[in-house]
Amino acid sequence: MAEPLIVRREVQIAAPPATVFAFLTDPDKIVRWMGTEATAEPNPGGLYLLNLGGRATARGQFT
């Protein structure tokens, strides 16, 4: 069985952690900076779904 693809990236942002967290977990804030539609259930195992305007879809889960 093939290993699953795991993508990890670190970025330093000059903002308080609570502000950054909100822009990564609140669907209304997510679509302000990327995508056209978002679903987020920010708890372990919760759904992360992002429609990138018909170009692509990102889907994953919170860990």
C-alpha positions as CSV (number, residue, x, y, z in Angstrom):
1,M,0.0,0.0,0.0
2,A,1.4,3.4,-0.9
3,E,2.2,5.9,1.8
4,P,-0.3,8.8,2.0
5,L,0.9,12.2,0.8
6,I,1.4,14.6,3.7
7,V,2.1,18.2,3.1
8,R,3.5,20.4,5.9
9,R,4.5,24.0,5.8
10,E,5.5,26.6,8.4
11,V,4.9,30.3,8.0
12,Q,5.7,33.1,10.4
13,I,2.9,35.7,10.6
14,A,3.2,39.0,12.5
15,A,-0.2,38.7,14.2
16,P,-1.5,37.4,17.5
17,P,-2.1,33.6,17.5
18,A,-5.9,34.1,18.1
19,T,-6.1,36.3,14.9
20,V,-4.3,33.8,12.8
21,F,-6.3,30.9,14.2
22,A,-9.6,32.6,13.3
23,F,-8.5,33.2,9.7
24,L,-7.6,29.4,9.4
25,T,-10.8,28.1,11.1
26,D,-13.7,30.5,10.6
27,P,-15.3,29.9,7.2
28,D,-16.3,33.5,6.8
29,K,-12.7,34.6,7.4
30,I,-11.2,31.8,5.3
31,V,-13.1,33.1,2.1
32,R,-11.9,36.6,2.8
33,W,-8.3,35.6,1.8
34,M,-8.8,32.5,-0.3
35,G,-11.5,30.4,-1.9
36,T,-15.1,31.0,-2.6
37,E,-16.7,28.6,-0.1
38,A,-15.5,27.0,3.1
39,T,-16.6,24.5,5.7
40,A,-14.5,24.1,8.9
41,E,-15.1,22.0,12.1
42,P,-12.1,23.1,14.1
43,N,-11.8,20.1,16.4
44,P,-9.7,17.0,16.2
45,G,-11.0,14.9,13.3
46,G,-13.2,17.8,12.1
47,L,-13.8,18.5,8.5
48,Y,-11.8,21.2,6.5
49,L,-13.3,21.8,3.1
50,L,-12.4,24.7,0.8
51,N,-13.7,25.4,-2.7
52,L,-11.1,27.4,-4.7
53,G,-13.6,29.0,-7.1
54,G,-14.0,25.9,-9.4
55,R,-10.2,25.6,-9.9
56,A,-9.7,23.0,-7.2
57,T,-11.0,21.8,-3.9
58,A,-9.0,21.3,-0.7
59,R,-10.3,18.7,1.8
60,G,-8.8,17.5,5.0
61,Q,-9.3,17.1,8.7
62,F,-8.1,19.0,11.7
63,T,-5.5,17.2,13.9
